[in-house]
Amino acid sequence: MKKVFSVVFFGWLSVALAVATYNIAMAFDLVWIGVVLVALPPILNNVWPYDRVVSTNTKVKSPKVSLVVMLGMAWVLLTLSERGWPLWFALGGLGGFLLHTYWVKANLTE
């Protein structure tokens, strides 16, 4: 079940990143920058692990990735004028990131 969730999560992030990149290039809507900030860090951390720092607070995992994801979510919420795909891509990325970090990866490393 956890492997399936991981595949679905990274698939969702890939689609969100592709749609956001397309909309930035074609329409240059600023809200899509937040979607890129939500989707790109978990993918980069999976391909090229850069956030291996053990936090002083053991309850916080992946603090650098979490910071960028939360900034992206805040950007989406501040710049979005109405509900639409950017909101759903960002919320799906945030929820998936939290589940992947604290549920999937926590039990795979133990």
C-alpha positions, 0 to 999 in steps of 0.5 A: 500500500505504501509503495502504491501511495508513493507512486501515485504521489510522485505521479501527481507531483509530476503532472502538477509540475508539468501543468504549472510549467506549461501555464507559466510559459504560456499564460504567466499566471503568478499563482503557478509559481507556488505550485512549482514550489510545492511540487519540485522540492519533493521530486528533487529530494527523491532524485538527488537527496539534499535534505538529510540533516537530522533536526534538533527536534526529532519530530521535524523531518525534511526541514528544508523541503518542508520550508519550500513546500509551505512557502509554495502553499502560502504563495498559492493561497495569497495569489489565487483569486478563485478556486481552480486547478492551482489550489487542488494541485497545491493541496494535493502536493501538500497532503501527499508530502505530509503523508509521504514524509511521516507515514511512508518514509518513517516506516521504510527506514525503520 
